[in-house]
């Protein structure tokens, strides 16, 4: 990569190439294609190298953002990889799905001019560069080991030049040395293999602990695998980054439902010195209106799990079918609702509606994903709420009755409260409904573990700074502690807990 002249102040963010809406709404391939080398360099060179960079403060896992951007500017990609991975074991994932606009990009000093550096896109570029150059990055990106092939994108058009040594590689090897030899006697069990569990496990392995992840499903990755669709987060990227975590020495055991095959107390009695709980919040919430049990009504969890994890979109090659229907309504305004609506389109629905009781401003979904959904043809029915479902003689849903809302004063969430408008009822004919109202923690672990204090929302009471729970030798983080949140907040919690578990086991706290 050649050095380029650094412009003084360039407020033009480099757009990321995307599949055209008309094409992508018919396939499950990744929508955003990633920067090419020249685009990444142009974007990196917009960084003004501030004396007091705000970006770093906005990153929940403290990535040294100015330094990795500098490495891109210098054309030193192995160093960019090293800087990123010293703090973040899952950069390809974060570069794709983190809400950077409310984190590092929001605190970037150029955000004041409405043109923050596209930190997420650059992070993705670095991660994809590493995936395309495994010989450069071994042993810390063992793409070959799982036979994992990253999807072809612009960053991958270059050849791997061989396995010659590089100082950045040597430094990362040095930093990860503890992981290669398990140098500490203490053993830690991590329950759940989503971003919180993977991050905690990776950090503890880097410190030299023996770490075992116990995962309930037959696949590692949590929501990254079963929730977020392929077209936003290719599963080969997730598995490749999980391979990295494994390469640090982390053992992963699948099909292990803690609370059923063993309790937390049994883990502590049988060889584990500490337990980190990261089972997420995977139990769906429902509308609780008449007719919700009719056939053709899915929770977003079921719909997305069938589509993404069980690969229903590849039926009959994969043996899980799904009936998406022709007229689909999705209830909710978050990322989950956007994902469900866009999957329905790709599965052949002719009309897909998002029904949301507030306005666009209050929608919790990332603006980028909302725009993508709109570009693809999802129709937004805002300030609208459902009253009841109407079924046919076979017990299948055939319509939903809705009514209009208006916004009142802000409620306890800070958003304006939606108020029903009398006399505004109307019927929408549908054949499928998907409820994406959010999720709550599954009670299986709390109900089988003595001494774990809960909050009134059913999450595990946890000290935010350390992840400690009310039970000795048990930590918790991610959605199980906060309720449904984000990938990066789960990772931040995993990191803080790993540091505190280490301090505790070393007798320092
Ligand atoms: P999870 O990712 O839920 O992982 C928990 C793991 O624990 C799972 O693998 C589960 O099988 C396992 N487990 C559960 N119970 C047990 C048990 N008893 N024993 C053993 N294992 C158990 N966030 C973003 O930042 N950006 C996005 O774009 C985004 N999009 C999303 C889209 C969807 C459809 C969904 C559902 C969520 C999205 N999120 C997004 C939120 C984000 O994915 C979660 O906040 C994050 O995955 C939480 O991580 P976690 O590690 O706490 O839990």
Boltz pocket constraint, residues with backbone or C-beta under 6 A from the ligand:
constraints:
  - pocket:
      binder: B
      contacts: [[A, 96], [A, 97], [A, 98], [A, 99], [A, 191], [A, 192], [A, 193], [A, 194], [A, 195], [A, 196], [A, 197], [A, 214], [A, 215], [A, 216], [A, 217], [A, 219], [A, 220], [A, 221], [A, 222], [A, 223], [A, 224], [A, 227], [A, 228], [A, 229], [A, 256], [A, 257], [A, 258], [A, 259], [A, 278], [A, 279], [A, 280], [A, 281], [A, 282], [A, 304], [A, 335], [A, 336], [A, 339], [A, 366], [A, 442], [A, 444], [A, 445], [A, 477], [A, 478], [A, 479], [A, 480], [A, 483], [A, 484], [A, 485], [A, 486], [A, 487], [A, 488], [A, 490]]
      max_distance: 6.0
